[in-house]
Amino acid sequence: LMRGAVVYAGPSDLLRLAGACTGCAVSEQFQALGCSFLLCGERGRAASPLTHVYRGAPPFLLLHGDADRVIPLEQARIFDEALRGAGASARLVVVAGGQHGLLDATADEATREFLLRLAGLAR
């Protein structure tokens, strides 16, 4: 049973990330990420967190740097919008100047607060 999720610079729509690969021709960006052609079409859609958004989903904290060159910030924004649109609880924290995997104290504090709240130890 998942009570919540913290996502650091994660992809949410693999097809969009791959350039909506048609005919399973994987984009250069996807090849650089080490992804395979199996993420094309229905398999890519099924593997995308965006596909699994639903009302009643556990709360999400999404953290993403605006200088991320591996996973575009757009991925976090569309996931946040989808979660909220479904009525799920979501908070997106954009870290100014944050690169992929290199977030700052802002992200650390947001994560701490989120986890304490989930554990019932914070307001």
C-alpha positions as CSV (number, residue, x, y, z in Angstrom):
1,L,0.0,0.0,0.0
2,M,1.6,3.3,-1.1
3,R,0.9,6.3,1.1
4,G,2.6,8.8,-1.1
5,A,5.3,9.4,-3.7
6,V,8.3,11.7,-4.0
7,V,9.5,12.0,-7.6
8,Y,12.8,13.5,-8.4
9,A,13.0,14.6,-12.0
10,G,11.1,11.6,-13.2
11,P,9.6,11.0,-16.7
12,S,5.8,10.8,-16.8
13,D,5.0,10.4,-20.4
14,L,7.4,8.1,-22.2
15,L,5.9,8.5,-25.6
16,R,6.1,12.3,-25.4
17,L,9.7,12.0,-24.1
18,A,10.6,9.7,-27.0
19,G,9.1,12.1,-29.5
20,A,5.9,10.1,-29.7
21,C,7.9,7.4,-31.6
22,T,6.0,6.3,-34.7
23,G,6.8,2.9,-36.0
24,C,9.1,2.3,-33.0
25,A,11.8,4.6,-34.4
26,V,13.3,5.7,-31.1
27,S,14.5,9.3,-30.9
28,E,18.1,10.1,-30.2
29,Q,17.1,11.5,-26.8
30,F,15.6,8.1,-25.8
31,Q,18.6,6.2,-27.1
32,A,20.8,8.4,-24.9
33,L,18.6,7.4,-21.9
34,G,19.3,3.7,-22.8
35,C,15.6,3.0,-23.5
36,S,14.6,0.3,-25.9
37,F,12.2,0.1,-28.8
38,L,9.9,-1.8,-26.4
39,L,8.7,1.6,-25.0
40,C,7.0,2.4,-28.3
41,G,3.3,2.3,-28.8
42,E,1.1,0.6,-26.3
43,R,4.1,-0.6,-24.2
44,G,5.3,2.9,-23.8
45,R,1.9,4.1,-22.9
46,A,1.5,1.4,-20.3
47,A,4.9,2.1,-18.8
48,S,4.2,5.8,-18.4
49,P,3.1,7.0,-15.0
50,L,0.7,9.4,-16.7
51,T,-1.4,6.5,-17.8
52,H,-2.0,5.4,-14.3
53,V,-3.3,8.6,-12.8
54,Y,-6.6,8.2,-10.9
55,R,-8.8,10.0,-8.4
56,G,-7.8,8.8,-5.0
57,A,-4.2,8.3,-5.9
58,P,-1.8,8.8,-3.0
59,P,-0.3,12.3,-2.7
60,F,2.6,13.1,-4.9
61,L,5.5,15.5,-4.4
62,L,7.2,16.3,-7.8
63,L,10.6,17.9,-7.7
64,H,12.3,19.1,-10.9
65,G,15.0,21.4,-11.9
66,D,14.4,24.0,-14.5
67,A,17.8,23.4,-16.0
68,D,17.4,19.6,-16.4
69,R,18.7,18.5,-19.8
70,V,17.9,14.8,-19.3
71,I,14.2,14.9,-18.5
72,P,12.5,18.1,-19.5
73,L,10.6,20.1,-16.8
74,E,7.5,19.7,-19.1
75,Q,7.3,16.0,-17.9
76,A,6.7,17.1,-14.3
77,R,4.3,19.8,-15.3
78,I,2.1,17.5,-17.3
79,F,2.1,14.9,-14.5
80,D,1.2,17.5,-11.9
81,E,-1.6,18.8,-14.2
82,A,-3.0,15.2,-14.8
83,L,-2.9,14.4,-11.1
84,R,-4.7,17.5,-10.1
85,G,-7.1,17.1,-12.9
86,A,-8.1,13.7,-11.6
87,G,-8.6,15.1,-8.1
88,A,-5.4,13.6,-6.7
89,S,-3.1,15.6,-4.3
90,A,0.0,16.9,-6.0
91,R,2.6,19.5,-5.4
92,L,5.2,20.5,-8.0
93,V,8.4,22.2,-6.7
94,V,10.6,23.7,-9.5
95,V,14.2,24.2,-8.4
96,A,15.7,27.3,-10.1
97,G,18.9,26.2,-11.9
98,G,18.4,22.6,-10.9
99,Q,20.0,20.0,-13.2
100,H,19.0,16.4,-13.4
101,G,19.6,14.8,-10.0
102,L,21.2,17.9,-8.7
103,L,18.5,19.6,-6.7
104,D,19.1,22.0,-3.7
105,A,18.0,22.6,-0.2
106,T,14.6,23.7,-1.4
107,A,13.9,20.2,-2.7
108,D,15.4,18.7,0.5
109,E,13.1,20.7,2.7
110,A,10.0,20.1,0.6
111,T,10.8,16.3,0.7
112,R,11.3,16.4,4.5
113,E,8.0,18.3,5.1
114,F,6.1,16.0,2.7
115,L,7.4,12.8,4.4
116,L,6.7,14.1,7.9
117,R,3.2,15.1,6.9
118,L,2.6,11.5,5.5
119,A,3.9,10.1,8.7
120,G,1.5,12.3,10.7
121,L,4.4,14.1,12.3
122,A,3.8,17.5,10.8
123,R,0.9,19.8,10.3
